[in-house]
Amino acid sequence: MKAKTVFYCTECGNETPKWQGRCPACGAWNTVVERPAEQIPRKGGPARGTSGIGVPLSRPKSMEEVEVTDELRFRTGMGELDRVLGGGAVRGSLVLVGGAPGIGKSTLMLQICDNLCRFAKVLYVSGEESERQIKLRAQRLNVAGEELYLLSETNLEHVLDAVHSLQPDVLIVDSIQTLYHGDISSGPGSISQVKECTMSLMQLAKGEGITVFVIGHVNKEGSIAGPKVLEHMVDCVLYFEGERQMAYRILRAAKNRFGATNEIGVFEMADAGLTEVPNPSEALLAGRPTDAPGTCVTCVMEGVRPVLAEVQALVVPSSLGNPRRVSNGVDYNRAMLLLAVLEKRGGLMLSGCDAYVNVIGGLSLEEPAADLAAMIAFASSFRDRPVPSDLAAIGEIGLTGELRAVSALGQRLSEVRRLGFTKCLIPKRVQGKLSVPEGLDVIRVANIREALAAIL
């Protein structure tokens, strides 16, 4: 017999007859959840010295009393994934992997099982595929782990029972939106179900030291489907980015309690699954046209890794009253800012033209150091003059048209020279002492007018 459940607000404890997006008592959003009636904390509070369920409260500890041990990491077998995780997966951690449908989340999780099964016991739980479907996919990916166990189940209680009986070292759940808790009447994928299932998996990871990978769906805005608190519960949030029609996939960390969040991993989708791209700069520049207007190369820092990216722009006269502006891979507002600065400070009349900008390879350039390359690509397309194929541009542009210094310029120049470029356009002012690689001609400019005069 199903236990009685009610809805209540986690902020103020107010009970409601049904789920609501906003608590009518305190006005908080997404705090109304469904719980069994016996688990709800009452307003009277628990007995003194207990947590409400008979468990003694933990006492505060001084900093000296807290014992610190290094986290135990292990390699997943894919260097790009280990890089994003901060050097490998941590035992007892909860990792959430999100991405668009068909981007390769399940493929990535199944491929790492091939290496994990050599030294650990892995349980792969799928609520979307049968065991037979998973095995067929594993055979296609050449995954043959003897310690890999498959389970097709959507009931959370049954999954936890299987974990307790099997005692795996790694648990993979595909996906969290398909699991449901039997004591909650709402359907799988609802806010209360996702929160309750994630909380149970988090307690499992922390209590028994099991590394848990959870796959999550994304909504149309591109964020993890479900409440935002879901991302606060887990230790790591990884996003799989890229277009399904393109071969390259980028794995990026949005949150990482055990490492940096500015690292990326680059993969290529092939017939036999995902393959690592150890040199993304060379891959992203493959097939770059020569002597073509509207293209320029820049170097951005993704964590400690310099990555070269090609920025392409197209500027054509517009027949519309409001010219079109399209941006892909560059923030739209940032692109509009660069067009305004280029017209005001650079003297190019772009207000009557349609402008399009695109970053090749599906890479998203969020760093201001790519401003100069985008501006040169716009100007090159407007004047219909090609940029030298052996030139790269690095620099941030201000609203007055000046070029500002960027960080890690020495590493960027080394990567630019390694890829065969002989010229690089950089700001006049640099941070600290700059060591220029041999064979690289550095052109220092103070503003965009000097940059355009030097290149075009």
N, C-alpha and C positions, 0 to 999 in steps of 0.2 A: 504494500500500500504506500502510495507516494506521500511524503511528509507535507504538512501544510506549509505554504510559503506566503510571504507577504513582501511588499515593497517598502523600503525605508531609505531615508537620506543618510549618507555616510558622514555628512557635515554636522547636522543638527539632530539626527535621530528621529525626525518626523516620519510617521507612517502615512502612506498613501494607498488608496484602493487599487491603483494600477500604475504602470510605469509612466513617468513623465520626463521630458527632457530637462525641465527646470523645477527645482523644489519649490512648492508654493509657500513654504514657511520661511526659508532663509534666502531663496532666490538664486542658489548656486546651480550651475549648469552641469549636467552629466554626472550627478552624484546620487541619483536614485537607482538602487540596485535591488535585485531579488535575492532573498536569502530564506533558508528554512526558519520557521518561527522560533525555534529554540535557540538559534544562534544570534539573535538580535540583542545587542546591549540595551538594557533598559535605562530610563532616565534616572532611576534611583541610584545607579552605579553599583559596582561590585563591592563585596566585603573588603574591609581594609586589609591590605597586605596580600591580596590575591588579584589576579587579572580578570576575574569574572567567571572563570571556568575551573577554579580550584587550584590554579598553578601559581606558585609564589612569584611575586614581581621581582625582576632582576634589579640589583642595586647599582648605583652609579660607581664607576671605577675611575681611579686617577690614571693619568697618562702612563705613569711608570708601571702600573699593574697590568696594562694591556700587553699581551705577548704578540709579537709580530713575526710571522713566518713568510718567507718568499712564496709567491703563488707558484704552483706546480703547472708548468706549461708542457704541452706536447704538440708535435707537428701533425698537421692534417694531411700532409702529402702534396699539397698545392702551395707553392711558395707565394703566389699572389694573394691567396686567402690568408696565409700566415702573416704576411706583411700588413694587411688591413687590420687583423686582430691584434697586432702589436707584438708579433713574434711567435704566435701559435695560440691554440685554444687553451683556456685555463680550466682546470678541474673544478667542478661545482659551479660553473658559470651558466647563465641562461642567455643565449644568443638568438636574436630575432632577425630573420632574413626576409626582406620584402622586395617586391618588384612586380612589374606588369605581367599579365598572363602570357606564358610562352617565352619569357625572357631567358629562362634557364635555371631557375631556383632549384627545382627538383633534380635537374641534371647535375648541378654542382654538388648537392648534398649526397647524391648517390655515388658520385665519382670519388669523393673523399673517403667513402666507406672502404674502397679498395685498399687504401693504405692503413686506415684505422684498424681494420680487422686483423692486421698482422701482429698487433700487440694489445688489442682491446676487444671487448665484446660489444657489439653494436646492435641496437634494436631500432629498426626503421618502421615507424607507425604511419600508415597512410589512411586517410579518410576519404580519399578521392579515387584510389585505384585498388584493385584486388592484388593479392600476392602474385598471381600469374602475370598480371600486367607489369608489376615491378620487376619480376625476374626476366621478362622479355626485354625490358629496357636495360636491365643490368647486363644481359648478354650482348646487346648492341654496343654498350659502353665498355665492354671487356672487363666488367667488375665481377670477380669470382672470389668473394670472401667467405672463408669457412666459418668465421665467427659472426657472420651477418645474419640476423634473424628478422623476418618480415612479419608484420601484423597489419591486417586490414580491419580497423575498428574506429568507431566514432564515439563510443561511450567512454567517458573519462575514467569511471570506476574500473572498467575492464582493462583499460590501458595501465592504470596504476597497479592492478593485480598482476598483470603480466610483467611489469617492471620488478615488483617485489619477488616474484618467483624466479625470474631469469637473472636478476642482479647484473644488468649491463653496465658498462663503463660510459657509454655514449648513447643518448636517446635522441632520435630525430623524429619530429612530429610534422607531418605534411597533410593538412595545414591546421592552424589554430582555429580557423573559422568553421571547421567541420566537426570539432569536438563539442560535446554537450555534457552537462552535469545532470544526473537523474533527478536531483532534488529541486531543480529549477525548471519551471514549466515553459519558459520562453524557448523559442527555436534556436538551433545552432547558428552561430554568427551574430547573435544579438549582443548588446553591450554587456548585459549581466553575465551571459554565458562566456564571452571572451575574457572578461575580467576574472571570473571564478576559475576558469580552466588555467589561465596564465598564472594566477596566484598559487594554484595547486602544483603546477610544474615548477614554479620558483621555490616553493617549500621542499619539493622533492630534490631539486638540484642542490640547495643549500644544506638540507638535512642529511643527505646520503652521499654527497660528493659526486653526483652524476652530471656530466656535461650534457646540456640539453640544447639542441638546435631546433628552433621553431620557425616554420615558414608561415608568413602572413601575406594575405592579399592586400592590394592597394586599391584606393578609391579613384574616382576620375580626376581628383586633384593631384594624385601621385603620392599621397601619404598613406601610412599604414591604416587599413580599414579597422574601425572600432574606436574606442575612446582613446584620447591622447594619453591617459594615464597608463595605457598598455606599454608605451615606450619608456615611461618612468620606472616601471617594475623590472624590466630586464636589464642585464649588464651591458649588452652590446646591441646596437641597432645597425644593421647593414642593409644598404639599398643597392639593388642590381639595376643599373641604368643602361640605356641603349635602345635603339630601334630594332624591332624584330626583323626588319628587312635588311639590316646591316649586319656584318659579320662580327663586329667588335662589341664587347660588353664591358662595362666598367662597374666594379664593385667599390662602393664608397661607404665609409663608416660615419653615421650621423651621431652616434654616441658610443663611447667605449670607456668603461671604468678601469680597464687594465692597459690602456695604451692611448696613443694619439688618435685624433679624429680627422686628420688632414691627409691620411694616406689613401691611395687608391690601388686597386688591382685591375689589370687589364687582361681580358680573355678574348678568345676568338671561337665562335661557334662553328664547328665543323661537323662532318657526318658522324664521326665517332665521339661526339660530345664536345665539351669545352677544353680548349688547349690554352696554356699560359702564353702570354706575350711578354717575355722578359725585357724587350727593347721596344716600348710603345712609340717612341719618337720616330724610329725608322719605319714602323708599320703605319703610323698615321700620315707620314709624308710620302708613302709609296704611291706612284702614279700622279705626282704633282705636275701640272702643266708648266712649261717653260715659255717665256716671252708672251704671257697672257695677262692682259690688264685685270685689275681687281683682285689680286691675290697677294698675300704677304704672310710670312712665317714669324711666329713669336715663340717665346719660351716661358712657360709658367711652372711654378713650383707646386707639386702635389705631395705635400709632406716634405720629405727630404729628397724627393726624386724630381729632377728637372725633366719636363716633357715638352717637346716641340710640337706645335699645332699650327695648322694652316688655316688662316682666316680668309674667306672669300666674300667679296661684296659686289653688288650689281646696282648701278645707278643709271636710270633711264628717264627721259622726259615723261611727265605724267599727263594724261588726257583727262584726269579727274579733278574736281574742285579741291578735294582733300587727297593729297598723294598717299599712296600705300606705303606702309612701313612694316617690314617683316623681319623678325630676328629669330635665329635658331642657333643655340649654343652660346649666345651672348645675351645678358640681361637686357630686356627690351628698353627699360628706362635708361640704362647706361648707353645703349646704342643711340637713343634719341638725344641724349646729352652730347655725345660725340658729334652728331650731325649738326647740332646747334653751334657748338664751339667751332667746328670746321667752317661753317658759313660766316660766323661773326669774326673770328680771329684769323681764319685762313683765307677769306675772300672768295670762297666758292659758293655760288648761288645754288643751293640744294633744295630750297623750299618748294620749288616747282617740279621736283623729280621724285619718282618712286625709288625707294631705297630698300635693298635686301642684303642681309648679312647672314653668313652661315659658317659654322666651324666643321671642318671635315672630320669624319670618323665618329660622330656622335658625342664628342667631348664637350663639356660645359665649362666655359672659361669664366670663373667668378673672381679672378684676381685682377686688380687694376693694371697690372703690368702688361696686359694685353691691349690696353687702350691705343697705344701708338700704332700697333700693327693693324687694328681695325680702322683707324683713321687714315692710314696710308692706303689701305685697300679701297676705302670709299673714294679718296682723291684719285687713285689710279684708274678706277672705273669711270669716274666723272670726266677726267681728262683723256681717257682712252690711251694711256701710256703704261706700258708694263714696268713692273718693279724688277730690278736685277734678280735673277734666280738664285744667286749666291749670297743674298742679303737677308738678314733677319732684323726685326725691330723689337725693342724692349723698352717700356716706359709707361708711366702713368701721366695722364693729361689732366690739368686743372681747368677751371672755368675761364681763366684768363688766357688760356692757350699755352701756359708754361709746362715744361716737362719736369716731373718730380722723380726723385731717386726711388729705387726699388731695392728690396732686400735680396741677399744671396746672389748678387750680380756675378760674382766670380764663378759660381757653379753653373749659372746659366750660360755664361760665355764659353766655358769648357764644353758643355753639351753642344752648343751651337757649332763650335769648331770640330768636334768629334764627328758630327754629321756632315762635314764637308763644306760648310759655309765659310766664306772668306771675308765678309763684311757684316758689321752689326751696328745698328743705329741705337744709341743709348743716350740718356740724359747727360747734360753737362756736369751736373753735380752728382756725386756718388757717395755712398756711405762707407767711410773707412778707406783703407788702401786697396786699390784694385790691381789684381794681377791678370794681365791680358795674355791669353795663350799665343804661342808662336804661330804665325801664319794667319792671324785674324786681324783685320784692319777695323779699328773701332772709330766710329764717326760720332762725335759728341755734338749735340744740339741743345739749345736752351728753350726753344718754343717750336710750335708747329710750323710757323713760316720758314724757319731755318730747316726743319725736317723736310718740308716739301721742296724747298730749293735744292737741298742736297741730293734728293732721290729723283724727283720728277722734273 
